[in-house]
C-alpha cells in the first residue's frame, strides 16, 4: 500500500486520495490555503466533499483520535476512500493530533495519506524524536507527516480543560524541520482550539519570520472563530492549511435545532432529520473555501500538483 505523487495507488482504484505533501505544495506555490476539517462519517464527509466538488477546491478530511476510537477510524477511512473516487478534486485523508505511534501505524495501514504527530507539549529534543519516528514509519509508504512546534492551546474536545498557548520560536524552525523530517509544520501564532473566550490577535510579524525560516508549508490550527481579516493575513504570509472543527460543530448544532423545530412526524425521514444539519455544515465549508481562496484550485488527480 503506497502513495505516489497524485494519490493512493491501489489495483483497480488508482489515484483516489492525494498526499498532503502534494496538496500543500500546490497551495504554497499558488499562495492560497487548503481547508482541513475534523469530522466523523456520513453527513459531515458528504457535506465537505460535495461542497468542495461544487467549488472545485482541494480539501483535507481529518480524523481526531477521540472521534475515531474503536471502529471509528475504520469507518472514516473506508468511507473516504470509497467516495473520493467519485469526486474530481484532490482529497487528503489525515490523522489529526496524535502522540500514539500505534495509531499512526493503524492510519498508515488503513490508507490515510498523512498523519499529524503532536509533540508540541514535549521539550524540543523529545518532540523531534517522536515526530521523526513517525516520519520513519510513514515516509516509506508515501504518507506525509505534519508536526507542531510551539503549542496551540485552548479547550480540549470535551471542553473540560483549557491549555495555554506557547508561540513558535523562529530560530527553532529550520532545525526542527531538518531533524524531524516533517512535510508540514503547524505553528502557534495566537490561535486556540475550541470556541474563543476572547478574540485573538494573530502575531503576523512572527508568522513572516516563521515562513522565511521554514522549508515546508505552514499549518494553522484553531481556525474556528478567528476573524476573517486575520485569517486572510495569515494566508498571505505563509499559512497553507487551516484546521477547522468548532465552526462545523456549531453549524451542525444550529441545523439540528432547525430540524427539531420543523419536524412534523415521530418517524422523520433521514433527509428531513439530517437535511438542515447538512445544509448548515455545507455553508461553513463553502465560507472557509472562499476565505482561503481555495475555490477553483483543484487539479487533475492523476497530474502533478
Secondary structure, DSSP 8 states (H G I E B T S, - for coil): -EEETTEEE-TTSTT-S--HHHHHHHHHHHT--EEEEE--TTHHHHHHHHHHHHHT--EEEEEEGGGSTTTHHHHHHHHHHHHHTT--S-EEEEEEEE--HHHHHHHHHHT-SEEEE--TTS-HHHHHHHHHHHHHHHGGGT-EEEEEESB--EE-TTSS-EE--B---HHHHHHHHHHHT-SEEEE-SS--BSS-SS-----HHHHHHHHHH-SSEEEE---TT--HHHHHHHHHTTEEEEEE-HHHHHHHHHHHHHHHHH---TT--HHHHHHHHHHHHHHHHHHHHHHTT-TT----TTS--
